[in-house]
Amino acid sequence: MRVRLDLAYDGMAYSGWADQPGQRTVEGVLRRALTTVVRREVPVVVAGRTDAGVHARGQVVHLDLSEGEWHTLSRGRDIAPETALLQRLNGVLGREGGAVTLHAASPVPDDFDARFSALTRTYSYRIADRLGLRDPVRRHDTAWIRPSRKHCPQGELNAEMMDAEATSALGLHDFGSFCRPREHATSIRLLTEFTVSRQPDGVIAVLITADAFCHHMVRALVGACLDVGEGRRAPGWLMSRLQEPMWDQRVRLAPPQGLVLERVDYPAEDELAARAEQTRARRSRAG
């Protein structure tokens, strides 16, 4: 019995997604809650791992239960198993501090894979680049950037130049200059959306969508745009880095707290298996 969970979390409360000995992580908290409810260890597969300090509004995981486990979740009450699972997990997670919330639990076809069936992931990033924009209430989801007066005498980032850099990276590329290397992992990605705009309240908003992101890719791409918007690098910097896909000391990682996983999109049910097979095959060839 395959089950999909949709969840959100405050990344500042955790040392990233992945379970790590001695560290408080989102996966660790979720799996402990599942153990309490299901009464055994339940592995989960996540759509995309997030770094320490990175938030999520639309994270997705899947897990497998037996038919017996699924139907006993209601404990004899007249509610659907998915409703019972949602209520009971949120009850346990609430006692953990409430930094993780489940929005939905639903049975899905066995072909559904939270990671490999995904079509795209979308992240947002918020930047306050002036003292007057620093809202302490939102300090956990907004990066406070203080542009260097040496490179940026106007005292604020040039959002238009940042947007031009972002647009230049659209398409299928080897993003090796923006991905921390991992053995047997490809850095070829299809970037379908990347925009930077100054909002009416003055905050800079970034939106970025790709078929998948590799380790540190979003923060490195935003960091490259920051370099240009601040005047540390000339326009065209991002494209020049794409021409030499190599992670090195020139990488600038934007702070994690401005980053939010907004959503993960999937195909129709009858296309799930084909999508997962296509994704696995592409990464296998690259590895």
Residue frames relative to the residue before (quaternion, step in Angstrom):
aa qw qx qy qz dx dy dz
M 1.0000 0.0000 0.0000 0.0000 0.00 0.00 0.00
R 0.1418 -0.8118 0.5624 0.0670 3.59 -0.39 1.17
V 0.1121 -0.8022 0.5864 0.0053 3.54 -0.93 1.00
R 0.2390 -0.7489 0.6044 0.1295 3.54 -1.05 0.87
L 0.1139 -0.7636 0.6329 0.0577 3.55 -1.05 0.88
D 0.1554 -0.7493 0.6373 0.0901 3.57 -1.00 0.90
L 0.0552 0.8379 -0.5342 0.0977 3.57 -0.62 1.10
A 0.2029 -0.7350 0.6331 0.1335 3.50 -1.39 0.34
Y 0.0277 0.8138 -0.5801 0.0189 3.57 -1.15 0.54
D 0.4402 -0.6354 0.5731 0.2720 3.49 -1.39 0.46
G 0.3173 -0.8085 0.4677 0.1640 3.56 -0.24 1.27
M 0.5738 0.6073 -0.3863 0.3908 3.59 1.17 -0.44
A 0.6380 0.5382 -0.3246 0.4449 3.59 1.22 -0.35
Y 0.7721 0.3462 -0.1481 0.5119 3.59 1.26 -0.28
S 0.4595 -0.6501 0.5315 0.2895 3.54 -1.32 0.40
G 0.7802 -0.2944 0.1438 0.5328 3.56 0.79 1.04
W 0.6853 -0.4828 0.3599 0.4096 3.54 -1.37 -0.07
A 0.7436 0.4941 -0.2614 0.3669 3.56 0.55 -1.25
D 0.5351 -0.6311 0.4745 0.3004 3.53 -1.03 0.93
Q 0.0491 0.7933 -0.6017 0.0788 3.60 -0.83 1.04
P 0.5327 -0.6368 0.4471 0.3328 3.60 -0.90 0.86
G 0.8428 0.1792 -0.1452 0.4863 3.55 -0.91 0.94
Q 0.6793 0.4511 -0.2869 0.5027 3.60 1.28 0.03
R 0.3925 -0.6816 0.5629 0.2539 3.56 -1.15 0.65
T 0.0683 0.8154 -0.5653 0.1041 3.59 -0.42 1.22
V 0.6379 -0.5296 0.3890 0.4017 3.56 -1.25 0.39
E 0.6631 0.4953 -0.3142 0.4650 3.59 0.87 -0.90
G 0.6462 0.5350 -0.3265 0.4355 3.57 0.94 -0.82
V 0.6644 0.4939 -0.2951 0.4770 3.58 0.94 -0.91
L 0.6641 0.5035 -0.3083 0.4587 3.59 0.93 -0.89
R 0.6871 0.4805 -0.2978 0.4565 3.59 0.87 -0.88
R 0.6129 0.5222 -0.3573 0.4733 3.61 1.06 -0.58
A 0.6393 0.5150 -0.3252 0.4694 3.58 1.03 -0.78
L 0.6466 0.5123 -0.3164 0.4683 3.58 1.00 -0.81
T 0.6256 0.5353 -0.3344 0.4586 3.58 1.01 -0.77
T 0.6449 0.5238 -0.3149 0.4589 3.58 1.02 -0.82
V 0.7229 0.4461 -0.2459 0.4668 3.57 0.93 -0.94
V 0.7687 0.3662 -0.1857 0.4904 3.58 0.82 -1.02
R 0.3342 -0.7783 0.4600 0.2665 3.58 1.30 -0.46
R 0.7176 0.2490 -0.2890 0.5827 3.53 1.03 0.92
E 0.6082 -0.5271 0.4317 0.4074 3.57 -1.28 0.25
V 0.0721 -0.7978 0.5986 0.0076 3.58 -0.84 1.00
P 0.3000 -0.7532 0.5550 0.1862 3.64 -0.46 1.12
V 0.1408 -0.7786 0.6050 0.0885 3.57 -1.16 0.60
V 0.2421 -0.7293 0.6214 0.1527 3.56 -1.25 0.57
V 0.2036 -0.8171 0.5344 0.0730 3.58 -0.69 1.11
A 0.5736 -0.6036 0.4326 0.3457 3.57 -1.15 0.64
G 0.8000 -0.1367 0.1147 0.5729 3.58 0.96 -0.82
R 0.3890 -0.7177 0.5259 0.2389 3.58 -0.76 1.02
T 0.1935 -0.7755 0.5917 0.1053 3.56 -1.03 0.80
D 0.5278 -0.6422 0.4667 0.3021 3.56 -1.17 0.69
A 0.6712 -0.4451 0.3936 0.4432 3.53 -1.33 0.14
G 0.8049 0.2681 -0.2121 0.4851 3.58 -0.89 0.95
V 0.6097 0.5442 -0.3556 0.4535 3.61 1.24 -0.23
H 0.3229 -0.7777 0.5198 0.1437 3.56 -0.90 1.00
A 0.1437 -0.7668 0.6116 0.1316 3.55 -1.35 0.06
R 0.1805 -0.7403 0.6365 0.1190 3.52 -1.18 0.76
G 0.8185 0.2158 -0.0692 0.5279 3.56 1.12 -0.67
Q 0.2048 0.7843 -0.5553 0.1857 3.58 0.90 0.89
V 0.1464 -0.7838 0.6007 0.0578 3.58 -1.17 0.69
V 0.0050 0.7675 -0.6410 -0.0074 3.55 -1.08 0.80
H 0.1570 -0.7476 0.6204 0.1776 3.54 -1.30 0.20
L 0.0664 -0.7710 0.6332 0.0144 3.51 -1.29 0.55
D 0.3332 -0.7439 0.5493 0.1841 3.57 -1.24 0.40
L 0.0645 -0.7705 0.6342 0.0037 3.53 -0.97 1.00
S 0.5031 -0.5976 0.5043 0.3682 3.56 -1.23 0.32
E 0.6516 -0.4962 0.3852 0.4253 3.58 -1.23 0.33
G 0.6471 0.5295 -0.3217 0.4444 3.56 0.99 -0.82
E 0.6535 0.5077 -0.3121 0.4666 3.58 0.95 -0.88
W 0.6443 0.5397 -0.3191 0.4379 3.56 0.96 -0.87
H 0.7557 0.4209 -0.2241 0.4490 3.58 0.77 -1.03
T 0.6590 0.4845 -0.3266 0.4735 3.60 1.20 -0.23
L 0.4280 0.7168 -0.4601 0.3023 3.60 1.25 -0.03
S 0.6675 0.5275 -0.3018 0.4301 3.59 1.05 -0.75
R 0.2496 -0.8094 0.4978 0.1863 3.61 1.25 -0.33
G 0.7417 -0.4347 0.2225 0.4598 3.57 0.92 0.93
R 0.5493 0.6040 -0.4134 0.4032 3.60 1.22 -0.07
D 0.5138 -0.6536 0.4710 0.2949 3.55 -1.20 0.56
I 0.4828 0.6088 -0.4877 0.3981 3.57 0.58 1.19
A 0.5887 -0.5860 0.4242 0.3606 3.55 -1.19 0.57
P 0.6128 -0.5701 0.3909 0.3830 3.62 -1.07 0.63
E 0.6557 0.5174 -0.3344 0.4365 3.59 0.94 -0.79
T 0.6311 0.5170 -0.3282 0.4761 3.58 1.09 -0.69
A 0.6463 0.5178 -0.3131 0.4648 3.55 1.00 -0.85
L 0.6486 0.5146 -0.3195 0.4609 3.59 0.94 -0.87
L 0.6515 0.5197 -0.3127 0.4558 3.57 0.93 -0.91
Q 0.6902 0.4831 -0.2860 0.4566 3.58 0.82 -0.96
R 0.7031 0.4752 -0.2846 0.4459 3.58 0.82 -0.94
L 0.6538 0.4979 -0.3256 0.4675 3.60 0.96 -0.78
N 0.6586 0.4961 -0.3198 0.4668 3.61 0.94 -0.81
G 0.6042 0.5528 -0.3585 0.4482 3.57 1.11 -0.60
V 0.6787 0.4698 -0.2863 0.4864 3.57 0.94 -0.89
L 0.6674 0.5055 -0.3050 0.4539 3.58 0.90 -0.90
G 0.6016 0.5679 -0.3529 0.4371 3.57 1.09 -0.66
R 0.6634 0.4907 -0.3020 0.4774 3.57 1.07 -0.71
E 0.6150 0.5391 -0.3364 0.4670 3.60 1.32 -0.28
G 0.7136 -0.4375 0.2567 0.4831 3.58 1.26 0.00
G 0.4550 -0.7426 0.4082 0.2738 3.58 1.26 -0.15
A 0.4666 0.6912 -0.4468 0.3240 3.60 1.20 0.25
V 0.7063 0.3030 -0.2407 0.5928 3.59 1.34 -0.03
T 0.0045 -0.7929 0.6088 -0.0274 3.58 -0.88 0.98
L 0.2901 -0.7293 0.5930 0.1796 3.55 -1.02 0.85
H 0.2576 -0.7775 0.5584 0.1317 3.56 -0.91 0.96
A 0.8125 -0.0119 0.0395 0.5815 3.58 1.10 -0.60
A 0.0562 -0.7355 0.6731 0.0530 3.51 -1.30 0.57
S 0.1200 0.8175 -0.5488 0.1269 3.58 -0.70 1.00
P 0.4716 -0.6389 0.5155 0.3220 3.58 -1.10 0.65
V 0.0740 -0.7936 0.6038 0.0098 3.57 -1.01 0.83
P 0.6413 -0.5154 0.3797 0.4230 3.60 -1.20 0.31
D 0.6187 -0.5555 0.4055 0.3797 3.56 -1.18 0.53
D 0.6093 0.5727 -0.3495 0.4227 3.61 1.19 -0.46
F 0.5517 0.6259 -0.4000 0.3794 3.59 1.21 -0.37
D 0.0187 0.7623 -0.6460 0.0362 3.55 -0.94 0.98
A 0.4518 -0.7263 0.4422 0.2698 3.57 -0.48 1.19
R 0.7203 0.4296 -0.2418 0.4879 3.58 1.04 -0.76
F 0.8145 0.3372 -0.1678 0.4412 3.56 0.48 -1.19
S 0.6431 0.5186 -0.3409 0.4486 3.63 1.14 -0.37
A 0.5128 0.6771 -0.4149 0.3261 3.60 1.21 -0.34
L 0.3685 -0.7104 0.5600 0.2144 3.54 -1.09 0.80
T 0.7978 -0.0779 0.1030 0.5889 3.57 0.88 -1.00
R 0.1919 -0.7056 0.6606 0.1698 3.50 -1.43 0.31
T 0.1393 -0.7917 0.5918 0.0596 3.56 -1.05 0.81
Y 0.0910 -0.7861 0.6111 0.0175 3.54 -0.91 1.03
S 0.1885 -0.7317 0.6357 0.1581 3.53 -1.30 0.44
Y 0.1024 -0.7758 0.6198 0.0584 3.55 -1.26 0.44
R 0.1608 -0.7936 0.5838 0.0588 3.58 -0.90 0.99
I 0.0747 -0.8001 0.5952 -0.0057 3.54 -0.97 0.97
A 0.1060 -0.7396 0.6611 0.0684 3.56 -0.99 0.93
D 0.0700 -0.8524 0.5181 -0.0083 3.57 -0.36 1.24
R 0.6968 0.3480 -0.2828 0.5598 3.58 1.26 0.35
L 0.6316 -0.5608 0.3757 0.3813 3.56 -1.11 0.67
G 0.6759 0.5236 -0.2929 0.4280 3.57 0.95 -0.85
L 0.6586 0.5027 -0.3042 0.4701 3.59 1.26 -0.31
R 0.5404 0.6426 -0.3981 0.3696 3.58 1.26 -0.20
D 0.0643 -0.8010 0.5947 -0.0251 3.53 -0.31 1.32
P 0.3726 -0.7594 0.4807 0.2310 3.62 -0.36 1.16
V 0.5915 0.5786 -0.3677 0.4244 3.60 1.13 -0.58
R 0.7660 0.3115 -0.1652 0.5375 3.59 1.14 -0.65
R 0.2927 0.7960 -0.4934 0.1930 3.59 1.15 0.44
H 0.6556 0.5251 -0.3200 0.4383 3.61 1.17 -0.46
D 0.7789 0.2940 -0.1910 0.5200 3.63 1.14 -0.31
T 0.6839 0.4051 -0.2828 0.5368 3.57 1.25 0.37
A 0.3439 -0.7303 0.5531 0.2060 3.56 -0.86 0.99
W 0.2425 -0.7490 0.6004 0.1408 3.56 -0.85 0.99
I 0.0347 -0.8078 0.5868 -0.0440 3.56 -0.41 1.30
R 0.1369 -0.7762 0.6123 0.0625 3.57 -0.86 1.00
P 0.2881 -0.7895 0.5119 0.1777 3.61 -0.14 1.22
S 0.5074 -0.6465 0.4862 0.2969 3.53 -1.10 0.79
R 0.4478 -0.6939 0.4941 0.2718 3.60 -0.82 0.97
K 0.5755 0.5960 -0.3733 0.4175 3.57 1.16 -0.56
H 0.7768 0.3131 -0.1621 0.5218 3.57 0.90 -0.94
C 0.7888 0.2508 -0.0853 0.5546 3.55 1.16 -0.61
P 0.0973 -0.8585 0.5004 0.0564 3.62 0.50 1.16
Q 0.6108 0.5630 -0.3583 0.4261 3.60 1.16 -0.47
G 0.4637 -0.7387 0.3981 0.2842 3.56 1.29 -0.18
E 0.7606 0.2403 -0.1917 0.5718 3.60 1.22 0.15
L 0.6007 -0.5880 0.4127 0.3509 3.55 -1.21 0.56
N 0.3957 -0.6770 0.5637 0.2596 3.54 -1.19 0.60
A 0.2540 -0.8159 0.5036 0.1272 3.58 -0.08 1.32
E 0.6160 0.5541 -0.3529 0.4348 3.60 1.09 -0.66
M 0.6649 0.4785 -0.3067 0.4847 3.58 0.96 -0.80
M 0.6189 0.5357 -0.3403 0.4628 3.58 1.05 -0.70
D 0.6565 0.5095 -0.3126 0.4601 3.58 0.97 -0.82
A 0.6266 0.5278 -0.3355 0.4650 3.59 1.04 -0.76
E 0.6296 0.5173 -0.3298 0.4768 3.60 1.02 -0.75
A 0.6507 0.5255 -0.3155 0.4483 3.56 0.92 -0.92
T 0.6596 0.5205 -0.3067 0.4471 3.58 0.88 -0.93
S 0.6358 0.5613 -0.3315 0.4133 3.59 1.02 -0.77
A 0.6892 0.4980 -0.2810 0.4449 3.60 1.16 -0.52
L 0.4425 0.7090 -0.4570 0.3044 3.60 1.23 -0.09
G 0.6565 0.5069 -0.3848 0.4049 3.55 -1.14 0.70
L 0.6380 -0.5112 0.4165 0.3976 3.53 -1.37 -0.19
H 0.1393 0.7913 -0.5772 0.1457 3.58 -0.61 1.16
D 0.4401 -0.5825 0.5848 0.3535 3.48 -1.40 0.08
F 0.1615 -0.8261 0.5378 0.0482 3.56 -0.38 1.27
G 0.1711 0.8372 -0.5023 0.1323 3.57 1.11 0.68
S 0.6203 0.5405 -0.3456 0.4512 3.61 1.15 -0.48
F 0.7551 0.3544 -0.1751 0.5230 3.56 1.25 -0.38
C 0.6678 0.4520 -0.2944 0.5129 3.61 1.25 0.26
R 0.3968 -0.6894 0.5426 0.2699 3.57 -0.76 0.96
P 0.4969 -0.7084 0.4066 0.2932 3.62 -0.62 1.10
R 0.0074 -0.7595 0.6504 -0.0052 3.53 -1.14 0.82
E 0.5373 -0.6531 0.4319 0.3134 3.54 -0.89 0.95
H 0.8509 0.1013 -0.1231 0.5006 3.55 -1.05 0.93
A 0.5786 0.5576 -0.3921 0.4479 3.61 1.13 0.60
T 0.3581 -0.7297 0.5418 0.2141 3.57 -0.98 0.86
S 0.2493 -0.7558 0.5825 0.1651 3.58 -1.16 0.58
I 0.4392 0.6630 -0.4737 0.3785 3.58 1.23 0.42
R 0.0710 0.8016 -0.5822 0.1160 3.57 -0.68 1.15
L 0.3323 -0.7066 0.5868 0.2144 3.55 -1.28 0.49
L 0.1413 -0.7959 0.5878 0.0340 3.55 -0.44 1.29
T 0.1246 -0.8466 0.5170 0.0208 3.59 -0.46 1.23
E 0.7910 0.0941 -0.0575 0.6019 3.59 1.21 -0.34
F 0.1895 0.7485 -0.6183 0.1470 3.55 -0.94 0.94
T 0.1462 0.8016 -0.5578 0.1580 3.58 -0.23 1.27
V 0.1117 -0.7545 0.6436 0.0633 3.53 -1.25 0.63
S 0.1396 0.8041 -0.5650 0.1216 3.59 -0.72 1.01
R 0.3917 -0.6851 0.5553 0.2624 3.55 -1.13 0.66
Q 0.3550 -0.7673 0.5064 0.1698 3.55 -0.69 1.14
P 0.6981 -0.4749 0.3216 0.4287 3.62 -1.22 0.31
D 0.6883 0.4654 -0.2929 0.4731 3.61 1.09 -0.60
G 0.6175 -0.5818 0.3266 0.4166 3.59 1.31 0.05
V 0.5687 0.5936 -0.3838 0.4206 3.59 1.21 -0.39
I 0.3734 -0.7047 0.5554 0.2356 3.59 -1.08 0.73
A 0.1331 -0.7966 0.5885 0.0386 3.56 -0.84 1.05
V 0.1366 -0.7711 0.6200 0.0479 3.53 -0.96 0.97
L 0.0350 -0.7710 0.6356 0.0185 3.58 -1.04 0.80
I 0.0378 0.8163 -0.5694 0.0895 3.57 -0.76 1.05
T 0.0353 -0.7985 0.5997 -0.0388 3.55 -0.90 1.06
A 0.0949 0.7727 -0.6230 0.0757 3.56 -1.03 0.85
D 0.6423 -0.5041 0.3866 0.4288 3.56 -1.27 0.23
A 0.7558 -0.1434 0.0886 0.6327 3.58 1.19 -0.61
F 0.2501 -0.7427 0.5985 0.1663 3.54 -1.29 0.36
C 0.3019 -0.7313 0.5758 0.2060 3.57 -1.04 0.73
H 0.7818 -0.4041 0.2208 0.4205 3.52 -1.38 0.26
H 0.8544 0.0586 -0.1071 0.5050 3.59 -0.77 1.16
M 0.3806 0.7735 -0.4629 0.2066 3.63 1.22 -0.02
V 0.6816 0.4802 -0.3153 0.4532 3.62 0.79 -0.91
R 0.6870 0.4817 -0.2988 0.4547 3.59 0.80 -0.94
A 0.6486 0.5074 -0.3243 0.4655 3.62 1.06 -0.66
L 0.6428 0.5090 -0.3233 0.4724 3.60 1.03 -0.75
V 0.6509 0.4874 -0.3149 0.4895 3.58 0.95 -0.84
G 0.6287 0.5483 -0.3317 0.4405 3.58 1.02 -0.76
A 0.6366 0.5164 -0.3238 0.4725 3.59 1.04 -0.77
C 0.6456 0.5043 -0.3169 0.4781 3.57 1.02 -0.78
L 0.6163 0.5386 -0.3404 0.4628 3.58 1.06 -0.73
D 0.6238 0.5514 -0.3392 0.4379 3.59 0.97 -0.83
V 0.6934 0.4518 -0.2712 0.4914 3.58 0.98 -0.87
G 0.6682 0.5142 -0.3043 0.4433 3.58 0.92 -0.88
E 0.6891 0.4582 -0.2628 0.4961 3.56 1.20 -0.56
G 0.5129 -0.6626 0.4081 0.3625 3.58 1.24 -0.31
R 0.4474 0.6887 -0.4585 0.3395 3.59 1.25 0.21
R 0.7727 0.1823 -0.0919 0.6011 3.55 1.21 -0.61
A 0.5138 -0.6479 0.4696 0.3092 3.55 -1.15 0.64
P 0.6243 -0.5170 0.4112 0.4169 3.60 -1.18 0.44
G 0.7081 0.3938 -0.3243 0.4882 3.57 -0.96 0.90
W 0.4137 0.7413 -0.4446 0.2857 3.56 1.33 -0.09
L 0.6720 0.5112 -0.3149 0.4336 3.57 0.85 -0.92
M 0.6728 0.4865 -0.3018 0.4686 3.58 0.90 -0.86
S 0.6325 0.5268 -0.3444 0.4515 3.59 1.01 -0.72
R 0.6365 0.5186 -0.3236 0.4703 3.59 1.09 -0.66
L 0.6180 0.5441 -0.3456 0.4501 3.58 1.08 -0.64
Q 0.6367 0.5552 -0.3284 0.4226 3.58 1.12 -0.58
E 0.7588 0.2157 -0.1461 0.5969 3.58 1.27 -0.34
P 0.1153 -0.8606 0.4939 0.0469 3.59 0.38 1.27
M 0.3938 0.6899 -0.5084 0.3323 3.55 0.14 1.34
W 0.3723 -0.7183 0.5479 0.2128 3.56 -0.80 1.06
D 0.1643 0.7920 -0.5717 0.1374 3.60 -0.72 1.05
Q 0.7770 -0.3857 0.2461 0.4323 3.55 -1.34 -0.13
R 0.5894 0.5867 -0.3741 0.4105 3.60 1.21 -0.20
V 0.4918 0.6556 -0.4343 0.3738 3.60 1.25 -0.14
R 0.1068 -0.7583 0.6404 0.0589 3.55 -1.01 0.89
L 0.1990 -0.7807 0.5831 0.1041 3.58 -0.66 1.09
A 0.3838 -0.6953 0.5594 0.2374 3.56 -0.81 1.01
P 0.6112 -0.5635 0.3904 0.3956 3.64 -1.06 0.61
P 0.5463 -0.6688 0.3943 0.3144 3.62 -0.96 0.79
Q 0.6603 0.5850 -0.3349 0.3312 3.60 0.91 -0.83
G 0.6203 0.5442 -0.3629 0.4329 3.61 1.19 -0.21
L 0.6476 0.5757 -0.2823 0.4116 3.56 1.30 -0.33
V 0.0114 -0.7926 0.6084 -0.0390 3.57 -0.94 0.99
L 0.3285 -0.6877 0.6096 0.2182 3.57 -0.98 0.89
E 0.2311 -0.8309 0.4959 0.1014 3.56 -0.32 1.26
R 0.7990 -0.1724 0.1457 0.5573 3.60 0.85 -0.87
V 0.2037 -0.7162 0.6504 0.1504 3.50 -1.39 0.37
D 0.1919 -0.8052 0.5555 0.0790 3.58 -0.74 1.05
Y 0.1466 -0.7936 0.5898 0.0296 3.54 -1.08 0.89
P 0.5264 -0.6220 0.4656 0.3453 3.61 -1.19 0.44
A 0.6957 -0.4168 0.3595 0.4615 3.56 -1.34 -0.06
E 0.6885 -0.5187 0.3147 0.3973 3.57 -1.19 0.57
D 0.6972 0.4781 -0.2934 0.4463 3.59 0.94 -0.81
E 0.6859 0.4505 -0.2848 0.4955 3.61 1.28 -0.05
L 0.4175 0.7466 -0.4457 0.2638 3.59 1.28 -0.08
A 0.6833 0.5006 -0.2931 0.4434 3.58 0.82 -1.00
A 0.6656 0.5052 -0.3047 0.4571 3.56 0.93 -0.91
R 0.6468 0.5196 -0.3215 0.4564 3.58 0.99 -0.81
A 0.6580 0.5065 -0.3102 0.4628 3.59 0.92 -0.90
E 0.6526 0.5106 -0.3136 0.4636 3.59 0.96 -0.86
Q 0.6466 0.5247 -0.3145 0.4556 3.58 0.97 -0.86
T 0.6732 0.4981 -0.2974 0.4585 3.59 0.93 -0.91
R 0.6608 0.5049 -0.3086 0.4617 3.58 0.91 -0.90
A 0.6574 0.5205 -0.3122 0.4466 3.58 0.94 -0.87
R 0.6516 0.5193 -0.3219 0.4496 3.58 0.95 -0.86
R 0.6998 0.4566 -0.2796 0.4729 3.58 0.89 -0.91
S 0.6130 0.5454 -0.3514 0.4509 3.58 1.10 -0.61
R 0.6542 0.5023 -0.3179 0.4677 3.58 0.96 -0.84
A 0.6594 0.5128 -0.3131 0.4519 3.55 0.99 -0.84
G 0.6704 0.4991 -0.3069 0.4552 3.55 1.07 -0.77
